[in-house]
Amino acid sequence: YTQLGFGFGEIDGTWSGALANARVGALFGRVNGLSGSLHVALPVARKMGDDFAALVSSYAHFEEWDRFGNASWALGASGTAKAELDAGAFVGVRLGGTLLVPTEAGLDTEAFSTFALIGDAPAGRARIWVELSGIGVLTEPGRTFVEVTTFFGTVSVSLPNGRFAPEAYVRVPLDDDVSSVVSFILGARVHIGHTRAGR
């Protein structure tokens, strides 16, 4: 799979754009069972105009530091285990890690872990997805788990059965430092090109 990203915004006549690092990866396993992914991020990120587009985009994808930010190489992997509780209803856990290598001189290589408790279930033609996720920095010794970890709660509703799968979501940071900047994130996206019954 490939992922490209671009953020754009305008505030009081000041514009900002952000191109994300490109991600190339592979998925394997079953969507609703045991699955995993491997990916490499290519250092093509650029900031245009003011820098708030990159900041807002990073909050929308906070567990993916290798995307929005400085131009960086990254190597990551994750694994997911899901169990079916009822017809079409699943709960599971996802664990992952990423090594981030900036191309800009003076920036340190970073390693971080990601984790999530997930659940999704059908609601008529739609699916409801609930997730409690976190990202922890592994390259800051001497600090506690809570100090280096940022948590988010996410709820989304999607229409997954079709070549165009729209989704609306809300994300709430469960962290004082982040919530003092962003109270919540309300977004929408469309998945194009394949039929899916889960994640």
N, C-alpha and C positions, 0 to 999 in steps of 0.2 A: 504494500500500500504506500501511498505518498500523501503527505499533508503540506499544504501551503497556507499561509495566513497573512492577512493584511488588515490593519486597523486604521480608521480615519475618524476624525472628530473636529468640531469647530466650537470654540467658546468665545463669545464676545468679539467675533471677527478674527480671532487667532486660530489658525488651523494647525493640525498635527496629523502626521501619518507614520505608520510603523509597518515595516515588512518583517515577517517572522523568519527565523531559521527554518529551512526546509527539512522535513522529516521523511526518511525512507525506511520502511520496515517490513516485517513479515508477521503474519498471524497464523497460529496453528491450534489444533484441538477443536473442541466443540463449543459453540456459543453458550449453550446451556449445559455445562458440565465442567470439565477441566480444560482450560485454554491458556495460551500464553502469547507473548509478543516480544520481538526484538526490534530495535530501531537504532538508526544513526541520524543525527542532526547535522546538516551542512551549514557552514557559517556564512549565511547570506543576509542576516538581519541588518536593517537600516532604519534610522530614525530620520524623519523629514519634518521640517518646521519645528514647532514646539515638541516636547517629549511626552505630553500627557497621553497620547494615543497608545504608546508602548506601555505606560503605567496601567491604564485602564484595561488594556488587552491582557496584561500579565495577571491582573486580578481575576479576569474571566477564565483564565487557564492557569491558575496559581500552581497546580501540581506539575506543570510542564515548564520549568525554568529554562529548558534548552530551546524554547521557541521564541518568546518575546524577550528582548533584552539586548545584550551585546552579541556581536557576531561570535559564535562559538561552535566548536565541534562538541558532539555529545554521543555517548553510547549508553543505551538503556535496555532494560528487560523488565517484564512483569509477568505474573502468573495469577490466574483467577480460578477459584473453585466455587461452583454454584450447585445447589441442591433444590429439587422441586418439592415444594410443600403441598401444593394443590395443582389442579390442572392449569398449566400455564403460569403459575406463580412461583417465583424463585427467590432464594436468599443466598448470599455468598460473601466471600472475602477476596480482596485483591491486594497483592503485595508486589512492590517493584523497587527498582533503584536505578539511578542515573549518574554517570560521571560526566561532568561539564568541564570543557577545556577551552577557555576564552582565547581568541586570536590576538587580542589587544595586549600590548606589553604592560606589565604591572598588575594585571588581574590574576588572582589565584585560581588554580584548579579546585573545583568544588565537587563533593559527592553528596547525594541526598537520597533518602528513601521515601517511598510513598505507600500509603495503605488506605484501605476503604472497607467499610461494611456496606453491603449493597442489597437492595431488594427491588423486584419489579413484578408487576401483576397486570393482567388485562382489565380493562374497564370499557366494555363494549368493543368498538373498533380501535380504541386507543390503548396505550400502555402507560402506566404510572411507574416512575422510577424514583427511588429514594436512596440517598447515599450520604453517609458520614465519612468524610475523607480527611487525610492529613498529609503533610509533607514535613520531614525532619531533616535538618542539615547534619551530616555526619562528620564534617570537617571543622567543627568548632568544639574542641576538647575543653573540659572543665565546666561545661554548662549542662544543666539538667535536661531531661527529655522534654519537659513542658516548655522550657526556655527556647529550645531550638525547633519546636514543632508548631505549625500553624494548622488549625482545623477549620473545615468548612462543612456546612450542611446544604444539600442540594435536593430539590424536588423538580421533576420534569414530567411533561405529558407529551406523548408523541403518537403519530399515526404511522407505524413502522412498515406496513405491508404494501409496498409499492416502490416504483423506481424513484419517486420523489417522496421523501418521508419527512414531513415538517415536525418540528419539536419546539416547545416553549419551556423555559426553565427559570427558576429563581435560585440563587446561591446566597447564603448568608455566612459571613465570616464569624467563626466562634473564637475570636482572638481579639483582645483589647487593642493591640497595636494596629491591626488591619481594620477593625470595625470603626476605629476613630477616623479613618480616612474614607472607607467605603462601608456604608451601612448594609447594603444588599446589592445584588446584581440581577437584573431582569433581562432575559435575552431570548432570542429565537434563532433557529438555524434550520437548514434543509439538508438532509443526507440524500445524495444523488447517485443513482447508478446500480443499486442492487436492492433486493428484498431481504429484510432481516426481521427476525422474531424476538430479538433481544440484543444484548451487548456482549 
